[in-house]
């Protein structure tokens, strides 16, 4: 609240789902999002970035502009720009993005389509 009692606008530029949080259902965000907890359902970020933390356990289809995966994802992963699968990351599902970076130690069990742009 401001000095005159009116609500002040939010200053966040990204959302966060913490380690102690479990979400069941559809997550839709109009800002960048980091998930360190658990999500069962679907995650749609449209033209925003999604980061999956090291301890995160995701059982959902993911759609975003850019996706960084450090944790475990069971579901299809689609990005309109890029997917960055880090050494601690794993995907059990299909991957679709114009660009895919995969670090040593990362795993994918599914079909990979890369090199063609799509609209989420």
N, C-alpha and C positions, 0 to 999 in steps of 0.2 A: 504494500500500500504506500502511496505517496503521502506527503505531509498533509495534504488536504483531504485524505481519506479515500481517494479514488484508486481503483486497482491499477497497478503498473503492468505494462505488457510483459509477457515472458521474454527472457533474454536467451533462452536455450537455443542452440542451433542443431542439437541432436538429442534423440531419445535414448533411454537405456533400460534394459530389463536385467535386473541383478541376479546374482547366483541363487538367492533364496526365493526367487519368483518362478512359478510354473504357470504358463498360460495354456489354456485349452480352447481352441477355436481359431478364428481368423484374426491376424494382426495386420492392420493397414496403417501406414504412416506417411505423412507428407513432409517428413524431415528424415535426415540420416538416423540410423538406428544401430545400437550395439546390443547384442544379446549375450549375457553370461549365464543365464539360467536355462530353463527348459521351455520349449514350445511344442505343442502337439496340435497340428491343424494346417494353416497356411500363412505365409508371410508375403505381403505385397507392398513394395515401396515405390513402384513406378520409376520416377526419374531421380531417385535418391540412392544413397549407398548403405549397404548392410554389412556389419562386421559380426561374425560369430566368434565368441571368445574361446579360449583354450578348454575350459571345463564345460562348455555349453553342450547340451544334448537336444538336438532339433529333430523332430519327426514331422516334417512339413515340406511342402513344395515352396521354393523360394523364387521370387521375382523381384529384381531391382536393377538399377543402372550398373552398379559395381558391387561385387560381393567378395569379401575377404573371409576365408574359413580357417579357423584355428582349431575348432572343435569337431564334433561328430554330427553329420547331417544324414538323415534317412529321408529321401524324397528327391524330386527333380529340382535342379538348380538352373535358372535362366537369368542371364544378365545381358542388357542391351549394349554394354561396353566391354566389361572384363570380369573374369573370375580369377582370384588369387588364392590358390590352395596351398596353405603353409605346411611345414613339416609335420605338425601335430594334427593336421586336419584330415578328415575322411568324408567321403560321399558314397552313400549306398543309393544310387539312382542315376538318372540320365543328366548330362551336363550339356548346356547349350549357351555359347557366347562367342562373339567375334574374336576375343583374345582370351587365352587360358594360360596362366602361369602355375606350374606345379612344382613344389619344392621336393627334394629327396626326402623320403619317409612318408610323404602323403599318399593316400590311397583313394582310388575310384573303382567302384564295382558297378559299372553301368556303361551306357553308350555315351561317347563324347562327340559333340558336333561343335566345331570351332571354325572361325574364318568367315562366317556370313553374319551380317547384322540383322537383327530382328527388332520388332517393337514389342515391349512387354505388355 
